[in-house]
Amino acid sequence: MSDEATIYRDEPLRVYLDDAASGKPAPGGGSVSACAGALGAGLVAMVCNLTIGKEKFAAVGPALKDVVARSEACRAELERLLQDDTTAYNGVIEGYRMPKDSAEQQAARGAHIQAALKVAANVPLEIARVARDVCRLAKTAAELGNPAAVTDGAIGAILGESAAQGAALNVLINLGSIKDEAYVAACRTELAVLLDEAVRLRAEVMAITLEKL
């Protein structure tokens, strides 16, 4: 099976881990960041599921059911992005392989590469957005969830922030080669906002967690 054909969600975990550790270009940091975020979303859902249906937590059941639905949506999206990131850079590689013998070929090659670089940046940018959402949901889970599982919610927030930070690095490395200054500026501004919120939320979840230990 070729690298491009490997659908990691359908493979044993060991296949993904082995490929991440290999000399293959993918899965790389962006995909692994999405994987971490997906695990974080799973932990957030777990905290809620360990709370919902218990009589002493009946008052927060409806709110946590909403958190489960949203965290599962995040997990599904990050699973998709985990896969998308393994092929996002292919277009850039294809562009660098295009002929450049004439001025027309050079122009076509340059345009292709620039468009492909934006695709390669957009995927980890979306990973960072969803990972930030995982951090938001982790805070609600930590606040309302079963105290016996509060550390799992904290780990969900840690993984969410880590996913956002890792994805941001993959955005930044692509931005360094993109010539569209407006696009680059917009991405940098959004990343700063996303990371600031993720860092703040992780710290807030940790504080909530330590108070309950």
N, C-alpha and C positions, 0 to 999 in steps of 0.2 A: 504493500500500500504506500503510495507516495505521501510526502509531508502534506501537500495541499489537500489530499483526500481524507486525511485523518480527522474524523469527527470526534473530538476528545470526550464529549459528554457520553458517547456510546462506547468508550473504551474503558478498560480497568484503570484505576487511579495510577497504578504503577507505570502505565504507558506514558501518561502525561508527565509524571515526575521524572522518568528516565529521559524523555525528550527534552524537558526543561534543563536537565543536567548535561545534555549531550553537546556536541559541536554544531548542532543545527541552529540556524538563525531564529527559529520559532519552535515552540512557544518561548517568548522572551519576557522582558519585564512588564510590558503592558498587559499581556495575557495573564501572567502570574498575579499582577495586581487585581485584575478582574476576578480571578479565582479566590484571592483573599477576601475581596469584598463580598463575593457570593457566600463564602463560609460565614462571614460576619452576619449577613442577612439571615442565614439559616439559624444562627444562634439567637438572633432577635426573635424569630418566629418560635423557637423552642421555649424561650422564657415565657412568651405569651401563652403557648399551648400548655405549659405547666401551671398556668394560673387560671385559665378559662375553665369554667365548670366546677370550680371549687367554691363551696358555699361562702367561705370567709372572704372571698374576692369577688363576690357576685356583682358588686357595684361597678367594678372596672371591667367586667366581662365585655360589654359592647365596645368600649374603646379599644381593648386589646384585640378583639376580633378584627377591627379595622387595621390595626398594626400588623396582624398576621397577613391579611390580604395584601397590604402594601409592601411588606417585607418579602413576601413570596414573589410579588411582581418584580421587585428589585433583584431578587435572586435569579429569576428567569432571564431578566435583561442582562445581568452580568454573565450568566452562562453563555448567552448569545455573543456578547462582546468578547468573552474569553476566546471564542472561536474566531470572531472577526479580526481580532488583533493579530492572529497568526498569519493572516493573508493580507493585512492592510498595506504592507510595504511592498507587496509584489508589483504594484503598478509603478512604483519608483524604480525598482530594479529593471522592469521592462523598458522604462524611459531611458535609462542610462545605456541600454543595449541598442537603442535605435540608431540608425545611421546619422552621420553628421558631416557628410562630405560637401554638401552644398549649403548655401545660406538658407534655402527653404527647409532643408532637412534639419538644420540647426534650430530654426525657429519652431518647427513642429516638435522636435525633441524637447526643447526648453519648455514649451507650453504643456506638453504631456507630463514632464517631471513636476512642474509647479502644481498642476491639478492633482497629481498623485500624492504629492507631499501634504496637501490639504486633507485628502482622504486619510492619510496616515496619521495626521494630527487630530482629526475629528474623532476617530475611534477612542483613543485614550482620553480625550476631553469628555466624551460621553461617559466613560468609565468613572472619571472623577466626579461628574455630576451625580451619578447613581450612588457612588460610594458616599458622597456627602449626605444623600438621602438616608442611607443605612445608618449613619451617625445620628441623624434626627430621630429615626425610629428607635434606635438603641436607647436614647434618652427617655423616651416615653416608657419603654419596656422596663428600664431601670427604676423609674419613678413609681410605676403602677404594678409591676410584675411581682410574682412570688419572691419574697426575700431570699428564699433558699436557692434561687437561681440567679441572683443578682450579679454574681461574678461572670456568668455566661453573657449577660447583657453588656457588661463592661468589656469583655473580650470582643464582642460584636462591634463595639465602638472603636476599639483599638484597631481591629482589622479594617473597619471602614475608613478610618483616618489613614492607615498605612496604604490602603488601596488608592485613596485619593492622592497621596503624596507620590506613590510610585507612578501612577498614571500621568501626573503632572510632569514628571521628568521626561516621559516619553513624548508628551506634547512639546515641551521646550526644545528637545533635540531636533525635532522636525521644524519648529519655527525658525531655527537658526539658518535654514536653507530656503525659506519662503520669502519671496520678494514683495509680496503684497503687504505693504506697511499697515494698512487699515486692518486687515485680517489679523496680522501678528499682534497689533496693539489690543484689539478686541479680545483675542485669546488670552493674552497676558493679564488683562484686567479681570476677566472672568476667573482665571485660575487663582489669582490672588484672593478673590472673594470666596471661592470654593474652599481653598485651603485654610483661610482664616476661620471660616465657620466650622470646618471639620476639626481643626485643632481645638477650638473653643468647646465644641460639643464633647469631644473625647475627654477633655479636662473636667467638664461638668458631670459626665457620667462617672468618671473615676471618683469624684468627690461624693456623689450620691452613693456609690457602691461602698466606699470606705466607711461612710456613716452607718451603713447597714450591717457591716461585718461584726 
